[in-house]
Amino acid sequence: MAKNTPQDRDSARDSGFARRAMLGGAALGGALLAMGTGEARAAGWPAHTRWKLVFVNHVTTNPFFVPTQYGIQDACAMTGCDYQWTGSQTSNAAEMVNAMNAAIAARADAIAVPIVDPVAFKRPIARAMEAGIPVFSYNADADAGRLAYIGQDLYAAGEKMGDRIVSLVGSGKIVLFISTPGQLNIQPRIDGAQAAIKKSGKPITVEVIATGPTVDEELSKIKAYYIGHQDVKGMFAVDGGSTQGISEVMRTSGLAAKGIHGGGFDLLPRTLANIHDGHLDFTIDQQPYLQGFYTVMEMVNFLASGGLVGPADVNTGLKFVIKDNVGPYLATATRYEGKTDKQLIVKRSGPIKA
């Protein structure tokens, strides 16, 4: 994936797409008819000002958020909006706060931000709300004064992962990898996992290791850990990059054949391929596309109704992806998991399991 980042944070039209195919901006599609300067009409919506929605992010070039950006694009095309993708490449809260302040100064119509720090975002969120700009959180949340959160129930997801670890390992030493400890998009997961393991009463020893904010750093740290700890019974992660790194180390070292288990979060291509090939036990899907799409829809409904439609938290879900059900993820290339920029309707058949 090309590592493209927003270069013009003062432009409300800068989409900051993370894939090379996304450079140059996305067409808003046939559903949108221009209504003159600064106005738009989308199918099913009255004419309105072309609302400018700012998405601040903590890792703007991370491949996890490619489908999130597609979800934002698709919802903006439906509702007649423009958006900006901005923030930090390295989970730097100060850079994210600067991006929020720039959005406030530019009079954005709505702002979305992953609240990865429990303190840093309280003041900019308060400033935005006082200026009449609604603020939503996505992907990560804390009690910082936002209107609603759109994303996974992170602690509950960690608990479910902890239960799965207990069923796989039973006893011995395991390691939990986390890219950036303390950040609220992943820390609740590791807290939930440790709580579930402790609650089980099983003789499992847990070590927590920080890997870093980029996939190259994560892979290097995981390789080094295994070389020095070959008695480990399982390696698990609470972020997508570290999960992919585990899957690669499991594959290259043949660890599944040695009885070592592994798993984590998110749908990076190598993670899915290594599940298919039997090197990794599981990953957990949190549906990043919906974290973009639903956030735009909440923003637009708030703006269109003059605030009468109250924002509501949306849990984008939890699904274990294992060898038995990974096939469709590998066989299908859509915007929903970020493999292509093409607009597609995916046909399915057969019974539906809840």
Secondary structure, 3 states (H helix, E strand, C coil): CCCCCCCCCCCCCCCCCCCHHHCCCCCCCCCEEECCCCEEEECCCCCEECEEEEEEECCCCCHHHHHHHHHHHHHHHHHCEEEEEEECCCCCHHHHHHHHHHHHHCCCCEEEECCCCCCCCHHHHHHHHHCCCCEEEECCCCCCCCCCEEECCHHHHHHHHHHHHHHHHCCEEEEEEECCCCCCCCHHHHHHHHHHHHHHCCCEEEEEEECCCCHHHHHHHHHHHHHHCCCCCEEEECCHHHHHHHHHHHHHHCCHHHCCEEEEECCCHHHHHHHHCCCCCEEEECCHHHHHHHHHHHHHHHHHCCCCCCCCCEECCCEEECCCCCHHHHHCCCCCCCCCCCCCCCCCCCCCCC
